[in-house]
Amino acid sequence: MRITSCPWFPRSAKYGAHGSGPGGGIVGNTCPIAVPAGSTDWNLEWVVGYNADNFPDVLKAFTDDYSDSAVSQFACLLGATPNPNGSCAGAVASTLSAEFNDVISNARNYKVFFYTGACHTQREDDGNSLSIGGAKPSCDYDKMQQSDVNFNDWVNAWINDSPAWVNVR
């Protein structure tokens, strides 16, 4: 694929994140998040592919909440089917699960920490945690826990490239 334009070209050139091919075209896998011709929607696979091609040895961590309140609002605005409570948290949860199963689980050096909560900004207790099933999970970095793994420990395992750095879902 020969890409002749790159929306982030000035910044990518500055940071050396693209390469020029024959005739001055940008080498396809080096333009940050090049969208294939004819695409009509966004796909996380393009981000994962770019990172795999350009940063294969960098450990990549992705975290979100299954009921992320801000993303849920955007999902509703974009036409997702609301849950009985009016949120679109179900759409967020199913999208996170699908992206993990279809894209991230097979990607080199990627791990996720998906949390049963509704926090959006990572990761401080802002007092806005939403009740989920009667429980009110904490958004506090030091208190978050999923599947018996503390978020703080997971981040440290990522930083230290420890065997304890695993997918938490």
C-alpha positions as CSV (number, residue, x, y, z in Angstrom):
1,M,0.0,0.0,0.0
2,R,1.4,3.4,-0.9
3,I,0.2,6.2,1.3
4,T,0.8,9.7,-0.1
5,S,-0.6,11.7,2.7
6,C,-0.5,11.4,6.5
7,P,-2.7,13.5,8.7
8,W,0.0,13.7,11.4
9,F,2.9,14.0,8.9
10,P,4.7,17.0,10.4
11,R,4.7,15.5,13.9
12,S,5.5,12.0,12.7
13,A,8.5,13.3,10.7
14,K,9.7,15.2,13.8
15,Y,9.7,12.1,15.9
16,G,10.9,9.8,13.2
17,A,7.7,7.8,13.2
18,H,7.4,7.4,9.5
19,G,9.6,6.3,6.6
20,S,9.8,7.5,3.0
21,G,9.5,5.0,0.2
22,P,10.3,5.1,-3.5
23,G,9.1,8.3,-5.2
24,G,8.7,10.1,-1.9
25,G,5.6,8.2,-0.8
26,I,5.2,7.3,2.9
27,V,5.8,3.6,3.6
28,G,2.4,2.2,4.5
29,N,3.1,0.9,7.9
30,T,4.9,4.0,9.1
31,C,2.3,6.6,8.8
32,P,0.7,6.9,12.3
33,I,-2.7,5.1,12.1
34,A,-3.0,5.0,8.4
35,V,-6.7,4.3,7.5
36,P,-7.1,1.9,4.6
37,A,-8.9,3.3,1.6
38,G,-12.7,2.8,1.7
39,S,-12.8,2.5,5.5
40,T,-15.9,3.9,7.0
41,D,-15.3,3.4,10.7
42,W,-12.4,3.4,13.3
43,N,-10.7,0.2,14.1
44,L,-8.4,-0.5,17.1
45,E,-6.6,-3.1,14.9
46,W,-4.9,-0.2,13.0
47,V,-3.4,1.2,16.3
48,V,-2.3,-2.3,17.3
49,G,-0.8,-3.0,13.9
50,Y,1.1,0.4,13.8
51,N,2.5,-0.3,17.3
52,A,3.5,-3.8,16.4
53,D,5.3,-2.7,13.3
54,N,7.1,0.3,14.8
55,F,7.5,-0.5,18.4
56,P,7.6,-4.3,18.7
57,D,9.7,-4.5,21.9
58,V,7.7,-1.8,23.8
59,L,5.3,-3.2,26.4
60,K,1.8,-1.7,25.8
61,A,-0.8,-1.5,28.4
62,F,-4.5,-0.7,27.9
63,T,-7.0,0.0,30.7
64,D,-10.6,0.9,30.8
65,D,-13.8,0.3,32.8
66,Y,-16.5,-2.0,31.5
67,S,-19.0,0.7,32.3
68,D,-16.9,3.7,31.6
69,S,-19.4,6.5,32.2
70,A,-18.1,9.0,29.6
71,V,-17.6,6.4,26.8
72,S,-21.1,5.0,27.6
73,Q,-22.5,8.5,27.0
74,F,-20.7,8.7,23.6
75,A,-21.9,5.2,22.7
76,C,-25.5,6.3,23.3
77,L,-25.0,9.4,21.2
78,L,-23.6,7.3,18.4
79,G,-26.6,5.0,18.4
80,A,-25.9,2.1,20.8
81,T,-28.9,0.4,22.4
82,P,-29.3,1.7,26.0
83,N,-29.5,-0.6,28.9
84,P,-32.8,-0.5,31.0
85,N,-31.1,2.1,33.2
86,G,-30.5,4.4,30.2
87,S,-26.8,4.0,30.0
88,C,-25.0,2.3,27.1
89,A,-22.6,0.5,29.5
90,G,-23.5,-2.8,27.9
91,A,-22.2,-1.6,24.5
92,V,-18.9,-0.4,26.2
93,A,-18.4,-3.8,27.9
94,S,-19.2,-5.8,24.7
95,T,-16.8,-3.6,22.7
96,L,-14.0,-4.0,25.2
97,S,-14.5,-7.8,25.2
98,A,-14.6,-8.0,21.4
99,E,-11.5,-5.8,20.9
100,F,-9.6,-8.0,23.4
101,N,-10.7,-11.2,21.8
102,D,-10.3,-10.1,18.1
103,V,-7.3,-7.8,18.3
104,I,-5.4,-7.4,21.6
105,S,-5.2,-11.1,22.7
106,N,-3.1,-11.9,19.7
107,A,-0.9,-8.8,19.7
108,R,2.7,-9.0,20.9
109,N,3.5,-7.1,24.1
110,Y,-0.1,-5.9,24.9
111,K,-1.9,-6.5,28.1
112,V,-5.2,-5.1,29.4
113,F,-6.7,-4.3,32.8
114,F,-10.4,-4.1,32.4
115,Y,-12.2,-3.0,35.5
116,T,-15.8,-3.5,36.7
117,G,-16.5,0.1,37.2
118,A,-17.7,3.3,35.6
119,C,-14.5,5.5,36.0
120,H,-13.3,7.4,33.0
121,T,-10.1,9.2,33.7
122,Q,-7.4,7.0,35.0
123,R,-7.1,6.6,37.9
124,E,-8.1,8.8,40.8
125,D,-11.1,8.8,43.1
126,D,-13.1,11.8,42.1
127,G,-16.2,10.9,44.0
128,N,-18.1,10.1,40.8
129,S,-18.0,6.3,40.9
130,L,-21.3,4.9,39.8
131,S,-23.1,2.1,41.6
132,I,-22.9,-1.2,39.6
133,G,-25.1,-4.0,40.9
134,G,-25.4,-2.3,44.3
135,A,-21.6,-2.0,44.7
136,K,-19.7,1.2,44.3
137,P,-16.2,0.3,42.9
138,S,-13.4,2.7,43.6
139,C,-11.7,4.8,41.0
140,D,-8.7,5.3,43.2
141,Y,-5.4,4.0,41.7
142,D,-4.4,2.5,45.1
143,K,-7.7,0.8,45.8
144,M,-8.8,-0.7,42.4
145,Q,-8.8,-4.4,42.2
146,Q,-10.1,-6.8,39.6
147,S,-9.9,-10.6,39.7
148,D,-7.7,-10.4,42.8
149,V,-5.2,-8.2,41.1
150,N,-4.5,-4.7,42.4
151,F,-4.2,-2.1,39.7
152,N,-1.2,-0.6,41.3
153,D,0.6,-4.0,41.3
154,W,-0.4,-4.5,37.6
155,V,1.1,-1.2,36.6
156,N,4.3,-2.0,38.5
157,A,4.5,-5.4,36.9
158,W,4.1,-3.7,33.5
159,I,6.9,-1.1,34.3
160,N,9.2,-3.8,35.5
161,D,8.4,-6.4,32.8
162,S,7.5,-8.9,35.4
163,P,5.8,-12.3,34.8
164,A,3.1,-10.9,37.1
165,W,2.0,-8.6,34.2
166,V,-1.0,-10.5,32.9
167,N,-4.3,-9.7,31.2
168,V,-6.9,-8.8,33.8
169,R,-10.5,-9.0,32.7
